[in-house]
Amino acid sequence: MIFNFKLAPLILGNNMKKIFAFLAVLSINCLTYAQEIYANVQVNHSQIGGSNTQIFKTLEKSLRDFINNTKWTGKKLQNFEKIKANFAIVIKERPSQNSFKGSLIVQAVRPVYGTIYETPLININDTRFSFEYTENENLIFNDRQFSGKNLTDVISFYIYTILGYDADSFQQLSGKTHFEKAQKISQNAQNHNYDGWEIMGETKSRSLLVNSLLNERSIPLRNIYYSYHRIGLDNFSSQNQFAAKQTIAEELLKLKFYEADFQLNYPLSIFIDTKKDEIFNIFNSNNNGGINVNELRIMMSTFSPRDIESKWNKWK
């Protein structure tokens, strides 16, 4: 796994007020949400042989320039206003000189108001990523048709997915426009013989992800996502930190709505995978007041059973 973000730890305990007092920074005092991406790109080719490694360095630079210089929303922002993202490509096969197969790890964070902490928005490991790339080719985004090579299509899909998640975290359901653009990209990619875009018979595909996010059944999850960030995390630097913590607990317990079919719910799976470390840290203290930690433990053990011993059973 390639995780390049260095997130400040979310330490929540008896001295929360003191902890968050020194975290305030001027650069994030404004809560208007960023509309563009500031991304790092990594290409790992250690699993394949060959002497021509320059193409991978070129690919890194080309993708970095493509992501950071494309006007995804038409808004011109300074770097500190942009969404931090990481795209880590792991090349596992090279069927021909210009074709590649592997996986893509997509991560994004946003600042928590009044702190230096950056909360993860999404953390996705796309294991069915294949594409064509010719060294030094010009990468261009075209939202009207499939590129024919699948590289800019997949990257652009995740750019708009990130933008949607970020917008949802600041204003209820405001990521719809971005998710719809991601959906358009997925529709353009249908029937072009590249894995990862399938709709039928899939539980985790790009098309299924964005279609699910735009489905009415995901409205409760997206509202929880908003409240968790904007009403919960963004208020930890305020005087009443317990209220923020209680809000997060109450919002998380609303996820019980999805217990019956959670294993088939890709957006919920992404939320749990992205947030489970953070959720554990928030309630891993003795300062939980009247919060029903046991009820929260039972629910999280259902959604993330692999973490029962390492996380949920450690809650007091």
N, C-alpha and C positions, 0 to 999 in steps of 0.2 A: 504494500500500500504506500502511496505517496501523498503525504499530507504536509503541505508547506506552510500552512498558517500557524502562527504562534499566537494563540488566543490567551489573553489574560485570564487567569482562573477566576471562576465565579465562586467566591468563598462566602458562605452565608452562615453566620452563627450569632452568638450573643452580642457581638460588637459590630453588627452590620452598619450602624450609623457611622462609626469611625472608619470602617473599611471603605465605604463609599464616599466619605468626605474628601479623601485625597485623590479620588478618581476623576473628579470633574475636569473636563477639558473644554476649552473655548470652541474648538473646531466642530463639535457636534452639539452645540447648544440649539441649533436650528433643526426642527424636525420635518422639514420638507424632504420628501424622499428622492434619492438619486435616480436618474433615468438612464445612465450609461454605465459602461463596464470598465473597470481597471483590472486587467487580468494578467496573471502569470501563466506561462505555458511550459510544460516539461514533456519531453519525448524520451522514453526509456526503451532502448533497442538491445539491451543486454541478452535477451533470450534468443536472438537470431545471429547468425554468422555473417560473414562478408566484410570486405575491407573498405567499402564506400560508406563511411559514416557521416560524411559531410552533408548528405541529403537530409539527415535527421536534424542537424543544427539549422539548416536552412528552413526546414519545416517548422521548427520552433519559432524562429524569427518571423516567418511568413504568417503563421497563425496569430502570433502576438500582435503583429501590426494589423492584421485583419480584424481582430476582435476590438482592439483599443482605438482604431482609427475609423471604423465604420460608424456612421451616425444611425444608430438603431432606433432612436426616438425623435431625432431632429433637434434635440436640446443640447446646447453647448455648456458643459460644466467643467469646473476645475477638478483636478485629480482628487482632492479630499472629499468632493461631493459624490464621486462615483462609487459604484458597488464593487467591492473587492471580490475577485473570483480566481479560482485556480482550475486549470484544465491539465490533467496529467494523462498522457497517452502511453500505454504500454504495448509495444509492438511484439507480437508473439509469432507471427508468420509473415513471410514475404513471398507470396505465390509467383510473382513476376517482378520485373525491375521497378515498375511503378504502381504496384498494388500491394496493399498491406492489410493485415488483420490483427486485432488485439482488443484491448479494452480502453475505456475512457472514464476517468474519475473526474466528476464535476463537483466543485465546492464553491460556496459563496457565503459571505458573512455581511452583517450590517452592524453599525455601532449601537450600543445601548445608551440612551439619553443620559447625559450627565456623568458618564464614566468612560474609562478607556477600554472597557470590555467590549468585545465583538462577538455577537451571538451568531451561531451558524444558521443560515437560511435553508440550505439544502446540502446534502452529501449523497451523491448518486454514483454507483459503480455500474456503468454500462458495459457489460461483458461481450456484447455482440457488435463491435465497431469495426467495420471494414470500409476501405476507401481507396481511391486512386489519387496519386500525387506525382507530378513531374517537377523535378527540382527547378526552383526559381520561377515557377508559373505564378501568374497574377491571380490572387484569390479575390473573387467578387461575389457579393451577396445579391441574389435575385429572388425576390419573394413571389414571383409570378410563375416560375417553373423550376423543375428539378435540375440540378447542375450536371447530372450524369456521372459524377464522381463520388458523391455522398460525403465529402469532407466538409465543405462549407454548409451543407444542409444540416448535418448533425450538430455542428458547432452553433449555427444560427438558431436551431431549435432550442438548444439549451440556454442560449443567451436570452431568448424571449421567455423561457421558463423561469430563469433567474429573475428577470425583470418583473414577472408576474408575482412570484413569491415575495419579492421585496415590497412591491406596491401593496399586496395584501397585508403585509405586516404593519403598515402605517395607516391604512384606511380600508374599511370593510369592503371586500370583494372588488377592490379597485384594480386588481391584476387582470381582470377579464380581457381587456384589449390586448394585452401582451400574450395571454394564453391563447387567444384566438389567432394571433399571428403564428404562434408555435403550431397550432392545429393546422393552419394553412400549409405550413412547411411539411407537416406529416402527411397531409393529403397529397401534396405534390410528389412525395417520395413513394407513394404506393405503386406496386407492380413494377418495380425497377430492380428486383432481385438482390436487394441489399437487406441483410438481417437487421432486426431490431425495430422495424416499422410495422410489423404485422398487427392486425386487429383481432382476427378470429383465432380462437384457441390459445390465446396468450394471457398470462397474468401479469407480466412485466415487460411491456414494450413502450417505446416512446409515444406511439399513437394512443395506446391505452392510457398512459399517464395523463396526457393533455385532455383527452376526451373525458376521462373521469373527473379531472379538475373542473371542467366546464359543465359537468352533469349536476343536476339539482341535488343529488344525494351527497355531493361534496360541499354543499353550502354550509352545513354545520361545522365541518372540519375547517373550512376557510375562515369562518367566523371565530372559531376557537383560536386559530393561528393568529388572527388580528388581536384578540383580547390578550392572549398569552404574551405577545410582544409589546403592544402599545399601552395596555392598561396594567399589565403585570411588570415585565422587565424594565420598561421605560420609567417606572415609578420607584425603582429600588433606590435611587439616589435621593428620593424625597424624605421628608420627616417620618412618614408612616410606612416604613418598609414592610411591616408585618401585613398590612392591608394588601400590598402588592403581591406578597407571597401567597396570601390567602386567595387572591384572585387567580393566580396561576393554578393553584390546587383545584379550585372550583371549575376552572375551564378545562383542565385535564380530565376531570371526572366526567365531563360531558362526552368524552370519547367512548363511554360505555354504549352509546348509541350504535357503535359499529362492531360490538363484540360478536354478534351472530355470524358475521361473514368477514371478519377482519383479515383472514389469511388471503382473501381475494381482493383486498383493497390496497392497490399500489400506492396511492397518495398517503394513506395512513401509514403504510410500511416505511415510506420515505421519512415521514414526520418522526416516527419512533426512532429509526436508525440515526437520524440527524440530531435529535434532541435528547436521547437517553442519557448521555453523560452529563449534560447540563441539568436535566431534571433530577438526576441522582444528587448532584452537588447542591442544588437548591434546598433539598429537604434532608440532606445529610448533616443535621445538626440537632441540638436539643431545643432550639428556639422555634418550635413548630406550633406552639400555642394550642388553639382549639382545632387545628387542621386534622382531619381524619387521615392520618398517614397510613393506617392499616388498610383502609379502603383503597387508597392510592396504590399501596404495595400489591394488593390482590389484582388490581386492574393491570398494572405494569407487568406483573408476573405472567399474566395472560398474553399480553401483547409482545413481550420480550422475554420468553422463558429461559433463554440462554444466559440471561443476566441475573437470574434469581439469587444465586449465591454471591456473585461478585458485586451486586448492587442492591437489589430490592430487599433482601433479608438483612442488610446492614442498617437499614433505617431503624431508628429508635421509636 
